[in-house]
Amino acid sequence: MAKPDDRSNNAERIENNIAHTLQNMNEAQDYAKAHADEISSEEQQQIEQKNQRREQSIEGMREELQEEVQAQQNGQE
């Protein structure tokens, strides 16, 4: 028998994922700044590209969070 879909903690889970992704972005930026004279331009570019992908991911998660909050407000938990 399949488990019922428990969406009661989805908003919290999404918020945690956003916070974790933001933390990773900040750590990557800090690393790049601290080691700017030690890392290659290719590695610097890779860090920047990864952070761009993280930003896109965060945008998607924020949209998902809004949908989840609306669903909870409408009693669709």
PLY file of the C-alpha trace (Angstrom):
ply
format ascii 1.0
element vertex 77
property float x
property float y
property float z
element edge 76
property int vertex1
property int vertex2
end_header
0.00 0.00 0.00
1.38 3.41 -0.96
2.03 5.98 1.73
-0.15 9.08 1.57
1.64 12.21 0.38
2.67 14.12 3.53
3.25 17.70 2.46
3.06 19.19 5.94
6.77 20.00 6.13
7.43 20.88 2.48
7.65 24.64 3.09
10.15 24.15 5.90
12.19 21.73 3.81
12.30 24.17 0.89
13.33 27.02 3.20
16.16 24.87 4.54
17.29 24.05 1.01
17.32 27.74 0.08
19.35 28.61 3.17
21.82 25.79 2.48
22.25 26.85 -1.14
22.81 30.48 -0.12
25.42 29.31 2.38
27.20 27.33 -0.34
27.19 30.39 -2.62
28.67 32.57 0.10
31.33 30.00 0.94
32.29 29.71 -2.74
32.55 33.48 -3.07
34.62 33.72 0.10
36.93 30.97 -1.15
37.36 32.69 -4.51
38.20 36.00 -2.83
40.57 34.47 -0.29
42.47 32.47 -2.91
42.16 34.83 -5.89
45.92 34.92 -6.38
46.21 31.12 -6.11
43.43 29.82 -8.35
43.38 29.82 -12.11
41.02 31.97 -14.12
39.37 28.73 -15.26
38.66 27.71 -11.67
37.38 31.22 -10.91
35.05 30.97 -13.89
33.82 27.54 -12.74
32.99 28.96 -9.31
31.08 31.84 -10.89
29.17 29.51 -13.20
28.25 27.21 -10.35
26.98 30.17 -8.32
24.89 31.26 -11.31
23.32 27.81 -11.40
22.73 28.06 -7.66
20.96 31.40 -8.16
18.68 29.83 -10.76
17.99 26.96 -8.42
17.12 29.36 -5.61
14.68 31.20 -7.89
12.95 27.90 -8.64
12.85 26.93 -4.98
11.35 30.31 -4.05
8.60 29.80 -6.62
8.00 26.31 -5.27
7.89 27.72 -1.73
5.24 30.25 -2.73
3.15 27.49 -4.30
3.53 25.34 -1.22
2.50 28.17 1.12
-0.55 28.86 -1.03
-1.48 25.18 -1.01
-1.20 25.08 2.77
-3.33 28.21 3.11
-5.95 26.61 0.88
-5.98 23.50 3.06
-4.26 21.25 0.54
-1.66 19.86 2.92
0 1
1 2
2 3
3 4
4 5
5 6
6 7
7 8
8 9
9 10
10 11
11 12
12 13
13 14
14 15
15 16
16 17
17 18
18 19
19 20
20 21
21 22
22 23
23 24
24 25
25 26
26 27
27 28
28 29
29 30
30 31
31 32
32 33
33 34
34 35
35 36
36 37
37 38
38 39
39 40
40 41
41 42
42 43
43 44
44 45
45 46
46 47
47 48
48 49
49 50
50 51
51 52
52 53
53 54
54 55
55 56
56 57
57 58
58 59
59 60
60 61
61 62
62 63
63 64
64 65
65 66
66 67
67 68
68 69
69 70
70 71
71 72
72 73
73 74
74 75
75 76
